[in-house]
Amino acid sequence: MTFAGYFAIFFLLAIIFNKGFKSIIDPLFYMNVIFLFFFGIKQDLELSETSELLLLLSFIIFVSTAYITRKMRHKTILGFINNKNAVFHKFSIKPLKTKQQLYLFLVVLLYVILDFSFNTWLYGSFDKAVTRFYYRQPEREDIPSFLTIILFSLYSLSSLIIFVLSYNNARFKTNSLYLNLSFFALALAAFPRGTRGAIISLLIIIILANIIVSIKNNKFIIKSLFFNIKLLFPACIVLLSFLALSSIRNKEIDNLEMLQNTIAEMDFSQSQKEYNSTEGDLLLIDYNKCIETFGSSVDFLPLDYTLRAVLFNPIPRSLWKNKPVGFGVALTEIKFGGQNFDYEHLAEYKWSNAAGIAGEGWANEGIFGLILYSLLMGLYAGILIKVVDVFLLSDNYVSLLIALLCFLASLLTVRGDILSGITQGFYPILFFIMILFIVQPFVRYKFRIR
């Protein structure tokens, strides 16, 4: 256990003591759990005292800043969401009719078709698209970043439909047919990404919907989860997907037939051992590499390296060849033994690594970067948590879904890298707000589509 891991446990106990059973809908609770899992528990790695103290310092600054920020009023942000609530007052939560649930399922289905079509084009064939996982690289190069941003945002919005259907089902006891169909379709789209977290997050969304309804109705949460037969189907899908993804981990799959054979011969225990041996301490190892490398054998990156990558990320690289690249790719360069941080060179890498806020912050000019980025990420996370605090139990779908997006975005702030943590969380929120602005004139002037 790292020093920071003990503090994560302390913060978890403090949250439980302060909030009781409501800690289960507190993003800060889950953020501490995520940190504990990736940076608090170590298996074979031994950290130096300096590495331990720097990790602890970063974590305390991050959590403290997030906690203080969530206690602030944030009138502008909350006022904006309240304004959208007023405009979309007809979107107050009420039972969805069967036809409405069907329409929502068709939207999810449309996204899934779009996802498979885009990746088939990107990877050259359907077989390659659905077996891409971690290893296969796209056959098409210079794909504008905004296309992948839009596709990921559409995935996040489709996840919101899962939440709406689940929430409606839990609160009003509606039929779960279209919820299960939507869940299955979205799980199919998420499976080729190769990350077990992508599948698990879908189940978390359904569970969170049931928890929120239980809290609103003052019902016993454990009973609503463990004795809810309607959760059986999505839970089975997640379990089977989890086992399948575990069995193909660290294996290159060339086609659907090979995928089928690999899953049929699945050895979950062996796959888990391979995972633990290669990735069990991976984030801590990469964090430690940043501490030991930058400032000694490798010069520190500029203080604004990560900040520039975040701010300029929306600009297509086709328009700006020398656009800043995220730190995760720079870390890949270090792990390959190089020290060439030229943006055009780094842009050739198709994958990145993460070292958490502490590791990335340290690479950005040492202790100054570590403190700066711990503060900035704590501020960002605190604002997200504040929105969750105010609107997660809302009776309007607009503010409730914004709160859910903020909830999910806050969980991405801990693990890193910082660029992907922000873009994968903030862009779906921004995309959803843009949709509200587009729809708003029709709602305001009572234009109805029948």
HELIX and SHEET records of a PDB file:
HELIX    1   1 PHE A    3  LYS A   19  1                                  17    
HELIX    2   2 GLY A   20  ILE A   25  5                                   6    
HELIX    3   3 PRO A   27  PHE A   35  1                                   9    
HELIX    4   4 LEU A   36  GLY A   40  3                                   5    
HELIX    5   5 GLU A   49  ARG A   70  1                                  22    
HELIX    6   6 LYS A   75  VAL A   87  1                                  13    
HELIX    7   7 HIS A   89  PHE A   91  5                                   3    
HELIX    8   8 THR A   98  TYR A  123  1                                  26    
HELIX    9   9 PHE A  126  VAL A  130  1                                   5    
HELIX   10  10 SER A  145  PHE A  172  1                                  28    
HELIX   11  11 LEU A  177  ALA A  190  1                                  14    
HELIX   12  12 PHE A  191  ARG A  193  5                                   3    
HELIX   13  13 ARG A  196  LYS A  216  1                                  21    
HELIX   14  14 ILE A  221  PHE A  226  1                                   6    
HELIX   15  15 ILE A  229  LEU A  231  5                                   3    
HELIX   16  16 LEU A  232  SER A  247  1                                  16    
HELIX   17  17 LEU A  256  ALA A  264  1                                   9    
HELIX   18  18 PHE A  268  GLU A  279  1                                  12    
HELIX   19  19 LEU A  282  THR A  293  1                                  12    
HELIX   20  20 TYR A  305  LEU A  311  1                                   7    
HELIX   21  21 PHE A  327  LYS A  335  1                                   9    
HELIX   22  22 TYR A  343  LEU A  346  1                                   4    
HELIX   23  23 GLY A  356  ALA A  363  1                                   8    
HELIX   24  24 ILE A  367  PHE A  391  1                                  25    
HELIX   25  25 TYR A  397  LEU A  411  1                                  15    
HELIX   26  26 ILE A  418  ARG A  444  1                                  27    
END                                                                             
